[in-house]
Amino acid sequence: MKAIYTLAAFAIAATAGLAHAQAGGDASSMRSPILDSKPQLRAEAKKDARTPGKVKAVGGDELKTAEDDNIGSDKAAKSGQMRVASREARHPDRKPAQQGGTPDLPGAK
Protein backbone atom coordinates (compact mmCIF):
# COMPACT_ATOMS: atom_id res chain seq x y z
CA MET A 1 0.00 0.00 0.00
CA LYS A 2 2.85 2.36 0.89
CA ALA A 3 4.46 1.65 -2.49
CA ILE A 4 1.27 2.62 -4.33
CA TYR A 5 1.12 6.00 -2.59
CA THR A 6 4.81 6.58 -3.27
CA LEU A 7 4.37 5.65 -6.94
CA ALA A 8 1.31 7.92 -7.26
CA ALA A 9 3.17 10.86 -5.66
CA PHE A 10 6.14 10.29 -7.96
CA ALA A 11 3.85 10.19 -11.04
CA ILE A 12 2.12 13.43 -10.04
CA ALA A 13 5.45 15.15 -9.40
CA ALA A 14 6.81 13.95 -12.75
CA THR A 15 3.80 15.14 -14.74
CA ALA A 16 3.81 18.51 -12.95
CA GLY A 17 7.50 18.95 -13.69
CA LEU A 18 6.99 17.98 -17.32
CA ALA A 19 4.04 20.37 -17.69
CA HIS A 20 6.05 23.19 -16.11
CA ALA A 21 9.00 22.57 -18.42
CA GLN A 22 6.82 22.77 -21.53
CA ALA A 23 4.88 25.93 -20.58
CA GLY A 24 7.43 28.40 -21.99
CA GLY A 25 5.43 29.65 -24.98
CA ASP A 26 3.40 32.19 -23.04
CA ALA A 27 6.16 33.81 -21.04
CA SER A 28 6.24 37.59 -21.47
CA SER A 29 9.87 37.58 -22.59
CA MET A 30 9.01 35.09 -25.32
CA ARG A 31 6.10 37.05 -26.75
CA SER A 32 6.64 39.04 -29.88
CA PRO A 33 5.71 42.73 -29.71
CA ILE A 34 2.32 43.79 -31.00
CA LEU A 35 3.09 45.95 -34.01
CA ASP A 36 -0.33 46.26 -35.60
CA SER A 37 -2.41 47.67 -32.76
CA LYS A 38 -4.32 50.93 -33.24
CA PRO A 39 -2.13 52.97 -30.83
CA GLN A 40 1.02 51.60 -32.43
CA LEU A 41 -0.20 52.43 -35.95
CA ARG A 42 -1.26 55.92 -34.80
CA ALA A 43 2.16 56.56 -33.28
CA GLU A 44 3.91 55.36 -36.44
CA ALA A 45 1.72 57.65 -38.57
CA LYS A 46 2.50 60.60 -36.29
CA LYS A 47 6.22 59.83 -36.48
CA ASP A 48 6.10 59.55 -40.28
CA ALA A 49 4.17 62.84 -40.59
CA ARG A 50 7.00 64.89 -39.08
CA THR A 51 9.09 66.84 -41.49
CA PRO A 52 12.58 65.41 -41.89
CA GLY A 53 15.47 67.52 -40.67
CA LYS A 54 13.45 69.29 -37.99
CA VAL A 55 15.50 68.95 -34.81
CA LYS A 56 14.30 69.98 -31.39
CA ALA A 57 16.18 72.97 -29.97
CA VAL A 58 18.63 72.18 -27.21
CA GLY A 59 17.52 73.50 -23.86
CA GLY A 60 19.42 74.34 -20.73
CA ASP A 61 22.30 76.74 -20.15
CA GLU A 62 24.05 76.26 -23.47
CA LEU A 63 25.02 79.27 -25.52
CA LYS A 64 23.29 79.86 -28.83
CA THR A 65 26.05 82.03 -30.32
CA ALA A 66 29.70 82.68 -29.54
CA GLU A 67 29.02 86.31 -28.63
CA ASP A 68 26.08 85.56 -26.34
CA ASP A 69 27.53 84.60 -22.98
CA ASN A 70 24.81 86.32 -20.96
CA ILE A 71 23.16 83.07 -19.91
CA GLY A 72 21.12 84.32 -16.98
CA SER A 73 19.45 87.62 -17.77
CA ASP A 74 16.01 86.98 -16.34
CA LYS A 75 14.56 88.09 -13.01
CA ALA A 76 15.80 85.04 -11.09
CA ALA A 77 19.37 85.45 -12.35
CA LYS A 78 19.37 89.13 -11.41
CA SER A 79 18.14 88.41 -7.88
CA GLY A 80 20.77 85.67 -7.56
CA GLN A 81 23.50 88.08 -8.55
CA MET A 82 22.15 90.60 -6.02
CA ARG A 83 22.36 87.92 -3.31
CA VAL A 84 25.98 87.17 -4.28
CA ALA A 85 26.88 90.85 -4.19
CA SER A 86 25.18 91.27 -0.81
CA ARG A 87 26.99 88.24 0.61
CA GLU A 88 30.34 89.52 -0.63
CA ALA A 89 29.63 92.95 0.87
CA ARG A 90 28.86 91.42 4.28
CA HIS A 91 31.96 89.16 4.27
CA PRO A 92 34.64 90.88 2.15
CA ASP A 93 37.58 88.81 3.45
CA ARG A 94 35.96 85.36 3.22
CA LYS A 95 37.79 82.84 1.05
CA PRO A 96 35.73 81.05 -1.56
CA ALA A 97 34.86 77.48 -0.66
CA GLN A 98 37.00 74.75 -2.15
CA GLN A 99 35.12 72.38 -4.38
CA GLY A 100 34.86 68.72 -3.39
CA GLY A 101 36.64 66.78 -0.70
CA THR A 102 35.80 66.10 2.92
CA PRO A 103 35.76 69.09 5.26
CA ASP A 104 38.36 69.04 8.02
CA LEU A 105 35.98 68.59 10.88
CA PRO A 106 36.63 66.57 14.03
CA GLY A 107 35.33 63.08 13.45
CA ALA A 108 35.08 63.50 9.66
CA LYS A 109 38.12 61.30 8.99
N, CA, C and O atoms as CSV, one atom per row, in Angstrom:
chain,resi,resn,atom,element,x,y,z
A,1,MET,N,N,0.825,-1.186,0.000
A,1,MET,CA,C,0.000,0.000,0.000
A,1,MET,C,C,0.877,1.261,0.000
A,1,MET,O,O,0.599,2.229,-0.708
A,2,LYS,N,N,1.950,1.221,0.819
A,2,LYS,CA,C,2.847,2.363,0.889
A,2,LYS,C,C,3.526,2.596,-0.459
A,2,LYS,O,O,3.778,3.742,-0.832
A,3,ALA,N,N,3.818,1.543,-1.180
A,3,ALA,CA,C,4.463,1.647,-2.486
A,3,ALA,C,C,3.526,2.290,-3.503
A,3,ALA,O,O,3.980,3.014,-4.389
A,4,ILE,N,N,2.245,2.039,-3.388
A,4,ILE,CA,C,1.271,2.622,-4.328
A,4,ILE,C,C,1.200,4.139,-4.125
A,4,ILE,O,O,1.182,4.899,-5.092
A,5,TYR,N,N,1.159,4.572,-2.859
A,5,TYR,CA,C,1.125,6.005,-2.586
A,5,TYR,C,C,2.412,6.699,-3.050
A,5,TYR,O,O,2.377,7.806,-3.588
A,6,THR,N,N,3.534,6.033,-2.833
A,6,THR,CA,C,4.810,6.582,-3.267
A,6,THR,C,C,4.856,6.683,-4.781
A,6,THR,O,O,5.299,7.697,-5.321
A,7,LEU,N,N,4.399,5.635,-5.479
A,7,LEU,CA,C,4.371,5.647,-6.942
A,7,LEU,C,C,3.420,6.717,-7.475
A,7,LEU,O,O,3.729,7.376,-8.468
A,8,ALA,N,N,2.269,6.898,-6.831
A,8,ALA,CA,C,1.314,7.923,-7.262
A,8,ALA,C,C,1.894,9.327,-7.056
A,8,ALA,O,O,1.737,10.194,-7.916
A,9,ALA,N,N,2.567,9.552,-5.916
A,9,ALA,CA,C,3.167,10.857,-5.657
A,9,ALA,C,C,4.272,11.144,-6.661
A,9,ALA,O,O,4.400,12.270,-7.142
A,10,PHE,N,N,5.072,10.129,-6.979
A,10,PHE,CA,C,6.138,10.290,-7.958
A,10,PHE,C,C,5.562,10.608,-9.345
A,10,PHE,O,O,6.111,11.446,-10.060
A,11,ALA,N,N,4.470,9.952,-9.728
A,11,ALA,CA,C,3.848,10.192,-11.038
A,11,ALA,C,C,3.284,11.608,-11.115
A,11,ALA,O,O,3.406,12.270,-12.146
A,12,ILE,N,N,2.673,12.069,-10.040
A,12,ILE,CA,C,2.121,13.433,-10.036
A,12,ILE,C,C,3.253,14.458,-10.114
A,12,ILE,O,O,3.153,15.440,-10.849
A,13,ALA,N,N,4.320,14.231,-9.365
A,13,ALA,CA,C,5.454,15.152,-9.400
A,13,ALA,C,C,6.101,15.173,-10.784
A,13,ALA,O,O,6.509,16.232,-11.259
A,14,ALA,N,N,6.197,14.020,-11.428
A,14,ALA,CA,C,6.814,13.953,-12.753
A,14,ALA,C,C,5.968,14.651,-13.796
A,14,ALA,O,O,6.506,15.356,-14.649
A,15,THR,N,N,4.659,14.475,-13.752
A,15,THR,CA,C,3.802,15.135,-14.744
A,15,THR,C,C,3.765,16.646,-14.502
A,15,THR,O,O,3.708,17.421,-15.457
A,16,ALA,N,N,3.797,17.070,-13.236
A,16,ALA,CA,C,3.809,18.506,-12.954
A,16,ALA,C,C,5.115,19.121,-13.433
A,16,ALA,O,O,5.115,20.216,-13.995
A,17,GLY,N,N,6.207,18.440,-13.219
A,17,GLY,CA,C,7.501,18.947,-13.688
A,17,GLY,C,C,7.557,19.002,-15.192
A,17,GLY,O,O,8.096,19.954,-15.755
A,18,LEU,N,N,7.008,17.998,-15.860
A,18,LEU,CA,C,6.990,17.984,-17.323
A,18,LEU,C,C,6.100,19.100,-17.870
A,18,LEU,O,O,6.458,19.762,-18.844
A,19,ALA,N,N,4.940,19.307,-17.242
A,19,ALA,CA,C,4.036,20.369,-17.693
A,19,ALA,C,C,4.673,21.738,-17.482
A,19,ALA,O,O,4.512,22.631,-18.314
A,20,HIS,N,N,5.391,21.910,-16.380
A,20,HIS,CA,C,6.046,23.195,-16.115
A,20,HIS,C,C,7.178,23.440,-17.108
A,20,HIS,O,O,7.394,24.578,-17.523
A,21,ALA,N,N,7.882,22.420,-17.483
A,21,ALA,CA,C,8.996,22.572,-18.418
A,21,ALA,C,C,8.516,22.926,-19.818
A,21,ALA,O,O,9.246,23.573,-20.569
A,22,GLN,N,N,7.317,22.520,-20.181
A,22,GLN,CA,C,6.821,22.774,-21.530
A,22,GLN,C,C,6.022,24.065,-21.641
A,22,GLN,O,O,5.672,24.462,-22.752
A,23,ALA,N,N,5.726,24.726,-20.547
A,23,ALA,CA,C,4.883,25.926,-20.576
A,23,ALA,C,C,5.733,27.173,-20.765
A,23,ALA,O,O,5.609,28.108,-19.973
A,24,GLY,N,N,6.586,27.229,-21.773
A,24,GLY,CA,C,7.430,28.400,-21.992
A,24,GLY,C,C,6.925,29.290,-23.107
A,24,GLY,O,O,7.483,30.367,-23.313
A,25,GLY,N,N,5.899,28.893,-23.832
A,25,GLY,CA,C,5.434,29.654,-24.977
A,25,GLY,C,C,4.697,30.921,-24.622
A,25,GLY,O,O,4.573,31.810,-25.465
A,26,ASP,N,N,4.196,31.038,-23.391
A,26,ASP,CA,C,3.396,32.195,-23.037
A,26,ASP,C,C,4.140,33.141,-22.106
A,26,ASP,O,O,3.543,34.077,-21.573
A,27,ALA,N,N,5.406,32.917,-21.906
A,27,ALA,CA,C,6.164,33.815,-21.040
A,27,ALA,C,C,6.278,35.182,-21.701
A,27,ALA,O,O,6.383,35.275,-22.924
A,28,SER,N,N,6.258,36.240,-20.901
A,28,SER,CA,C,6.241,37.586,-21.467
A,28,SER,C,C,7.516,37.901,-22.238
A,28,SER,O,O,7.476,38.678,-23.192
A,29,SER,N,N,8.643,37.318,-21.849
A,29,SER,CA,C,9.873,37.582,-22.591
A,29,SER,C,C,9.904,36.850,-23.928
A,29,SER,O,O,10.695,37.185,-24.809
A,30,MET,N,N,9.046,35.856,-24.073
A,30,MET,CA,C,9.015,35.086,-25.319
A,30,MET,C,C,8.016,35.653,-26.321
A,30,MET,O,O,8.061,35.319,-27.505
A,31,ARG,N,N,7.121,36.505,-25.851
A,31,ARG,CA,C,6.097,37.049,-26.747
A,31,ARG,C,C,6.712,38.032,-27.724
A,31,ARG,O,O,7.651,38.756,-27.393
A,32,SER,N,N,6.179,38.047,-28.914
A,32,SER,CA,C,6.636,39.040,-29.882
A,32,SER,C,C,5.840,40.326,-29.665
A,32,SER,O,O,4.682,40.265,-29.253
A,33,PRO,N,N,6.433,41.478,-29.932
A,33,PRO,CA,C,5.714,42.731,-29.707
A,33,PRO,C,C,4.533,42.879,-30.661
A,33,PRO,O,O,4.560,42.397,-31.793
A,34,ILE,N,N,3.506,43.552,-30.178
A,34,ILE,CA,C,2.319,43.786,-31.000
A,34,ILE,C,C,2.586,45.024,-31.839
A,34,ILE,O,O,2.668,46.133,-31.310
A,35,LEU,N,N,2.720,44.839,-33.134
A,35,LEU,CA,C,3.087,45.949,-34.008
A,35,LEU,C,C,1.930,46.454,-34.860
A,35,LEU,O,O,2.092,47.416,-35.611
A,36,ASP,N,N,0.781,45.830,-34.757
A,36,ASP,CA,C,-0.333,46.264,-35.604
A,36,ASP,C,C,-1.532,46.723,-34.783
A,36,ASP,O,O,-2.662,46.682,-35.270
A,37,SER,N,N,-1.306,47.156,-33.556
A,37,SER,CA,C,-2.409,47.671,-32.759
A,37,SER,C,C,-2.721,49.108,-33.188
A,37,SER,O,O,-1.896,49.773,-33.814
A,38,LYS,N,N,-3.912,49.568,-32.846
A,38,LYS,CA,C,-4.315,50.926,-33.237
A,38,LYS,C,C,-3.400,51.996,-32.649
A,38,LYS,O,O,-3.002,52.901,-33.383
A,39,PRO,N,N,-3.041,51.942,-31.354
A,39,PRO,CA,C,-2.134,52.970,-30.831
A,39,PRO,C,C,-0.756,52.925,-31.491
A,39,PRO,O,O,-0.136,53.963,-31.724
A,40,GLN,N,N,-0.281,51.708,-31.793
A,40,GLN,CA,C,1.023,51.598,-32.433
A,40,GLN,C,C,0.982,52.173,-33.848
A,40,GLN,O,O,1.913,52.866,-34.258
A,41,LEU,N,N,-0.071,51.896,-34.587
A,41,LEU,CA,C,-0.197,52.433,-35.952
A,41,LEU,C,C,-0.348,53.953,-35.928
A,41,LEU,O,O,0.190,54.645,-36.792
A,42,ARG,N,N,-1.092,54.480,-34.925
A,42,ARG,CA,C,-1.263,55.920,-34.800
A,42,ARG,C,C,0.072,56.600,-34.495
A,42,ARG,O,O,0.379,57.656,-35.047
A,43,ALA,N,N,0.858,55.987,-33.614
A,43,ALA,CA,C,2.163,56.555,-33.276
A,43,ALA,C,C,3.104,56.519,-34.476
A,43,ALA,O,O,3.857,57.466,-34.700
A,44,GLU,N,N,3.068,55.451,-35.238
A,44,GLU,CA,C,3.906,55.362,-36.438
A,44,GLU,C,C,3.503,56.415,-37.468
A,44,GLU,O,O,4.360,57.016,-38.115
A,45,ALA,N,N,2.176,56.640,-37.620
A,45,ALA,CA,C,1.718,57.648,-38.567
A,45,ALA,C,C,2.138,59.046,-38.128
A,45,ALA,O,O,2.510,59.879,-38.954
A,46,LYS,N,N,2.074,59.299,-36.814
A,46,LYS,CA,C,2.497,60.599,-36.291
A,46,LYS,C,C,3.993,60.800,-36.499
A,46,LYS,O,O,4.430,61.898,-36.841
A,47,LYS,N,N,4.777,59.752,-36.296
A,47,LYS,CA,C,6.217,59.833,-36.480
A,47,LYS,C,C,6.551,60.064,-37.954
A,47,LYS,O,O,7.451,60.842,-38.271
A,48,ASP,N,N,5.835,59.396,-38.848
A,48,ASP,CA,C,6.103,59.550,-40.282
A,48,ASP,C,C,5.642,60.896,-40.816
A,48,ASP,O,O,6.139,61.347,-41.848
A,49,ALA,N,N,4.685,61.563,-40.124
A,49,ALA,CA,C,4.169,62.843,-40.591
A,49,ALA,C,C,5.113,64.005,-40.291
A,49,ALA,O,O,4.968,65.077,-40.878
A,50,ARG,N,N,6.062,63.817,-39.401
A,50,ARG,CA,C,6.998,64.893,-39.076
A,50,ARG,C,C,7.890,65.201,-40.270
A,50,ARG,O,O,8.255,64.318,-41.047
A,51,THR,N,N,8.222,66.458,-40.390
A,51,THR,CA,C,9.091,66.843,-41.493
A,51,THR,C,C,10.517,66.410,-41.190
A,51,THR,O,O,10.985,66.587,-40.066
A,52,PRO,N,N,11.208,65.853,-42.155
A,52,PRO,CA,C,12.578,65.413,-41.887
A,52,PRO,C,C,13.513,66.611,-41.728
A,52,PRO,O,O,13.325,67.647,-42.367
A,53,GLY,N,N,14.499,66.459,-40.888
A,53,GLY,CA,C,15.470,67.522,-40.673
A,53,GLY,C,C,15.083,68.494,-39.590
A,53,GLY,O,O,15.884,69.356,-39.230
A,54,LYS,N,N,13.879,68.387,-39.056
A,54,LYS,CA,C,13.453,69.286,-37.993
A,54,LYS,C,C,13.954,68.718,-36.667
A,54,LYS,O,O,13.504,67.660,-36.225
A,55,VAL,N,N,14.882,69.425,-36.042
A,55,VAL,CA,C,15.497,68.955,-34.809
A,55,VAL,C,C,15.044,69.848,-33.671
A,55,VAL,O,O,14.972,71.069,-33.810
A,56,LYS,N,N,14.739,69.225,-32.547
A,56,LYS,CA,C,14.296,69.980,-31.386
A,56,LYS,C,C,15.448,70.829,-30.854
A,56,LYS,O,O,16.585,70.364,-30.789
A,57,ALA,N,N,15.158,72.056,-30.478
A,57,ALA,CA,C,16.179,72.966,-29.972
A,57,ALA,C,C,16.718,72.463,-28.642
A,57,ALA,O,O,15.968,71.942,-27.816
A,58,VAL,N,N,17.993,72.619,-28.445
A,58,VAL,CA,C,18.632,72.183,-27.213
A,58,VAL,C,C,18.277,73.164,-26.111
A,58,VAL,O,O,18.367,74.377,-26.296
A,59,GLY,N,N,17.878,72.641,-24.981
A,59,GLY,CA,C,17.521,73.505,-23.864
A,59,GLY,C,C,18.648,73.559,-22.858
A,59,GLY,O,O,19.701,72.955,-23.058
A,60,GLY,N,N,18.428,74.273,-21.789
A,60,GLY,CA,C,19.424,74.343,-20.732
A,60,GLY,C,C,20.244,75.615,-20.806
A,60,GLY,O,O,19.798,76.622,-21.356
A,61,ASP,N,N,21.440,75.566,-20.254
A,61,ASP,CA,C,22.300,76.740,-20.150
A,61,ASP,C,C,23.341,76.802,-21.252
A,61,ASP,O,O,24.407,77.384,-21.052
A,62,GLU,N,N,23.068,76.230,-22.388
A,62,GLU,CA,C,24.046,76.264,-23.470
A,62,GLU,C,C,23.907,77.557,-24.270
A,62,GLU,O,O,22.812,78.095,-24.431
A,63,LEU,N,N,25.016,78.028,-24.755
A,63,LEU,CA,C,25.017,79.271,-25.519
A,63,LEU,C,C,24.517,79.032,-26.931
A,63,LEU,O,O,24.796,77.989,-27.523
A,64,LYS,N,N,23.783,79.986,-27.470
A,64,LYS,CA,C,23.289,79.862,-28.835
A,64,LYS,C,C,24.280,80.445,-29.838
A,64,LYS,O,O,24.356,79.970,-30.972
A,65,THR,N,N,25.027,81.446,-29.449
A,65,THR,CA,C,26.048,82.027,-30.322
A,65,THR,C,C,27.322,82.234,-29.516
A,65,THR,O,O,27.310,82.177,-28.287
A,66,ALA,N,N,28.420,82.474,-30.222
A,66,ALA,CA,C,29.701,82.677,-29.541
A,66,ALA,C,C,29.721,83.990,-28.787
A,66,ALA,O,O,30.398,84.096,-27.764
A,67,GLU,N,N,28.997,84.997,-29.263
A,67,GLU,CA,C,29.016,86.312,-28.631
A,67,GLU,C,C,28.065,86.387,-27.440
A,67,GLU,O,O,28.210,87.266,-26.590
A,68,ASP,N,N,27.112,85.492,-27.368
A,68,ASP,CA,C,26.082,85.559,-26.340
A,68,ASP,C,C,26.506,84.722,-25.137
A,68,ASP,O,O,26.222,83.526,-25.086
A,69,ASP,N,N,27.181,85.337,-24.174
A,69,ASP,CA,C,27.529,84.598,-22.977
A,69,ASP,C,C,26.735,85.091,-21.774
A,69,ASP,O,O,27.078,84.778,-20.634
A,70,ASN,N,N,25.691,85.852,-22.018
A,70,ASN,CA,C,24.806,86.318,-20.964
A,70,ASN,C,C,23.728,85.254,-20.764
A,70,ASN,O,O,22.606,85.391,-21.251
A,71,ILE,N,N,24.083,84.202,-20.046
A,71,ILE,CA,C,23.161,83.069,-19.909
A,71,ILE,C,C,21.966,83.460,-19.060
A,71,ILE,O,O,20.822,83.280,-19.477
A,72,GLY,N,N,22.218,83.992,-17.874
A,72,GLY,CA,C,21.122,84.322,-16.978
A,72,GLY,C,C,20.817,85.794,-17.008
A,72,GLY,O,O,21.519,86.571,-16.362
A,73,SER,N,N,19.804,86.209,-17.724
A,73,SER,CA,C,19.449,87.618,-17.768
A,73,SER,C,C,18.010,87.836,-17.331
A,73,SER,O,O,17.465,88.926,-17.511
A,74,ASP,N,N,17.395,86.819,-16.764
A,74,ASP,CA,C,16.009,86.980,-16.338
A,74,ASP,C,C,15.956,87.460,-14.883
A,74,ASP,O,O,16.987,87.748,-14.274
A,75,LYS,N,N,14.762,87.539,-14.350
A,75,LYS,CA,C,14.557,88.087,-13.012
A,75,LYS,C,C,15.238,87.231,-11.942
A,75,LYS,O,O,15.808,87.771,-10.993
A,76,ALA,N,N,15.187,85.923,-12.082
A,76,ALA,CA,C,15.801,85.041,-11.089
A,76,ALA,C,C,17.317,85.183,-11.096
A,76,ALA,O,O,17.940,85.183,-10.034
A,77,ALA,N,N,17.917,85.302,-12.268
A,77,ALA,CA,C,19.374,85.452,-12.345
A,77,ALA,C,C,19.809,86.780,-11.745
A,77,ALA,O,O,20.837,86.855,-11.072
A,78,LYS,N,N,19.026,87.829,-11.989
A,78,LYS,CA,C,19.375,89.135,-11.407
A,78,LYS,C,C,19.287,89.099,-9.890
A,78,LYS,O,O,20.160,89.639,-9.212
A,79,SER,N,N,18.253,88.475,-9.346
A,79,SER,CA,C,18.140,88.409,-7.885
A,79,SER,C,C,19.235,87.526,-7.310
A,79,SER,O,O,19.710,87.791,-6.206
A,80,GLY,N,N,19.649,86.492,-8.018
A,80,GLY,CA,C,20.765,85.671,-7.559
A,80,GLY,C,C,22.062,86.450,-7.522
A,80,GLY,O,O,22.840,86.322,-6.576
A,81,GLN,N,N,22.303,87.259,-8.546
A,81,GLN,CA,C,23.500,88.082,-8.555
A,81,GLN,C,C,23.459,89.128,-7.439
A,81,GLN,O,O,24.499,89.460,-6.870
A,82,MET,N,N,22.270,89.652,-7.120
A,82,MET,CA,C,22.149,90.601,-6.021
A,82,MET,C,C,22.470,89.925,-4.689
A,82,MET,O,O,23.095,90.531,-3.819
A,83,ARG,N,N,22.038,88.652,-4.526
A,83,ARG,CA,C,22.363,87.920,-3.306
A,83,ARG,C,C,23.871,87.698,-3.182
A,83,ARG,O,O,24.429,87.825,-2.093
A,84,VAL,N,N,24.529,87.368,-4.292
A,84,VAL,CA,C,25.982,87.167,-4.279
A,84,VAL,C,C,26.686,88.462,-3.900
A,84,VAL,O,O,27.606,88.459,-3.082
A,85,ALA,N,N,26.255,89.565,-4.492
A,85,ALA,CA,C,26.884,90.848,-4.189
A,85,ALA,C,C,26.670,91.231,-2.726
A,85,ALA,O,O,27.577,91.759,-2.083
A,86,SER,N,N,25.471,90.968,-2.199
A,86,SER,CA,C,25.181,91.274,-0.806
A,86,SER,C,C,26.028,90.410,0.127
A,86,SER,O,O,26.533,90.901,1.137
A,87,ARG,N,N,26.186,89.136,-0.203
A,87,ARG,CA,C,26.991,88.243,0.610
A,87,ARG,C,C,28.457,88.668,0.608
A,87,ARG,O,O,29.120,88.627,1.644
A,88,GLU,N,N,28.957,89.073,-0.550
A,88,GLU,CA,C,30.344,89.523,-0.629
A,88,GLU,C,C,30.544,90.844,0.115
A,88,GLU,O,O,31.619,91.088,0.664
A,89,ALA,N,N,29.520,91.692,0.137
A,89,ALA,CA,C,29.631,92.954,0.871
A,89,ALA,C,C,29.644,92.711,2.379
A,89,ALA,O,O,30.330,93.424,3.112
A,90,ARG,N,N,28.894,91.712,2.850
A,90,ARG,CA,C,28.862,91.418,4.279
A,90,ARG,C,C,30.146,90.747,4.756
A,90,ARG,O,O,30.585,90.979,5.882
A,91,HIS,N,N,30.755,89.908,3.901
A,91,HIS,CA,C,31.964,89.160,4.272
A,91,HIS,C,C,33.041,89.387,3.214
A,91,HIS,O,O,33.292,88.504,2.393
A,92,PRO,N,N,33.688,90.567,3.222
A,92,PRO,CA,C,34.636,90.876,2.151
A,92,PRO,C,C,35.922,90.044,2.187
A,92,PRO,O,O,36.555,89.852,1.149
A,93,ASP,N,N,36.321,89.541,3.380
A,93,ASP,CA,C,37.582,88.814,3.452
A,93,ASP,C,C,37.405,87.295,3.486
A,93,ASP,O,O,38.364,86.577,3.770
A,94,ARG,N,N,36.221,86.798,3.208
A,94,ARG,CA,C,35.962,85.362,3.217
A,94,ARG,C,C,36.552,84.706,1.972
A,94,ARG,O,O,36.392,85.201,0.856
A,95,LYS,N,N,37.237,83.581,2.186
A,95,LYS,CA,C,37.790,82.838,1.052
A,95,LYS,C,C,36.674,82.038,0.386
A,95,LYS,O,O,35.760,81.567,1.064
A,96,PRO,N,N,36.740,81.884,-0.910
A,96,PRO,CA,C,35.728,81.050,-1.564
A,96,PRO,C,C,35.904,79.591,-1.149
A,96,PRO,O,O,37.023,79.141,-0.904
A,97,ALA,N,N,34.829,78.878,-1.072
A,97,ALA,CA,C,34.861,77.481,-0.657
A,97,ALA,C,C,35.577,76.641,-1.700
A,97,ALA,O,O,35.433,76.867,-2.902
A,98,GLN,N,N,36.351,75.670,-1.230
A,98,GLN,CA,C,36.998,74.750,-2.153
A,98,GLN,C,C,35.974,73.723,-2.607
A,98,GLN,O,O,35.113,73.304,-1.834
A,99,GLN,N,N,36.074,73.329,-3.844
A,99,GLN,CA,C,35.120,72.380,-4.384
A,99,GLN,C,C,35.558,70.952,-4.058
A,99,GLN,O,O,36.730,70.603,-4.203
A,100,GLY,N,N,34.609,70.138,-3.619
A,100,GLY,CA,C,34.860,68.723,-3.386
A,100,GLY,C,C,35.649,68.450,-2.128
A,100,GLY,O,O,36.061,69.373,-1.425
A,101,GLY,N,N,35.855,67.184,-1.849
A,101,GLY,CA,C,36.644,66.780,-0.696
A,101,GLY,C,C,35.827,66.737,0.579
A,101,GLY,O,O,34.678,67.176,0.616
A,102,THR,N,N,36.439,66.202,1.624
A,102,THR,CA,C,35.795,66.105,2.917
A,102,THR,C,C,36.244,67.288,3.770
A,102,THR,O,O,37.442,67.567,3.830
A,103,PRO,N,N,35.345,67.979,4.418
A,103,PRO,CA,C,35.763,69.093,5.261
A,103,PRO,C,C,36.576,68.589,6.445
A,103,PRO,O,O,36.356,67.484,6.941
A,104,ASP,N,N,37.513,69.409,6.885
A,104,ASP,CA,C,38.363,69.042,8.017
A,104,ASP,C,C,37.630,69.332,9.307
A,104,ASP,O,O,37.895,70.333,9.972
A,105,LEU,N,N,36.726,68.471,9.652
A,105,LEU,CA,C,35.976,68.595,10.883
A,105,LEU,C,C,36.393,67.467,11.812
A,105,LEU,O,O,36.795,66.402,11.345
A,106,PRO,N,N,36.303,67.684,13.124
A,106,PRO,CA,C,36.626,66.572,14.027
A,106,PRO,C,C,35.637,65.428,13.823
A,106,PRO,O,O,34.423,65.628,13.817
A,107,GLY,N,N,36.167,64.264,13.661
A,107,GLY,CA,C,35.331,63.083,13.448
A,107,GLY,C,C,34.975,62.826,12.002
A,107,GLY,O,O,34.289,61.846,11.713
A,108,ALA,N,N,35.423,63.684,11.064
A,108,ALA,CA,C,35.085,63.495,9.660
A,108,ALA,C,C,36.024,62.505,8.983
A,108,ALA,O,O,35.727,62.008,7.897
A,109,LYS,N,N,37.153,62.218,9.619
A,109,LYS,CA,C,38.118,61.297,8.994
A,109,LYS,C,C,38.077,59.941,9.628
A,109,LYS,O,O,38.822,59.048,9.225
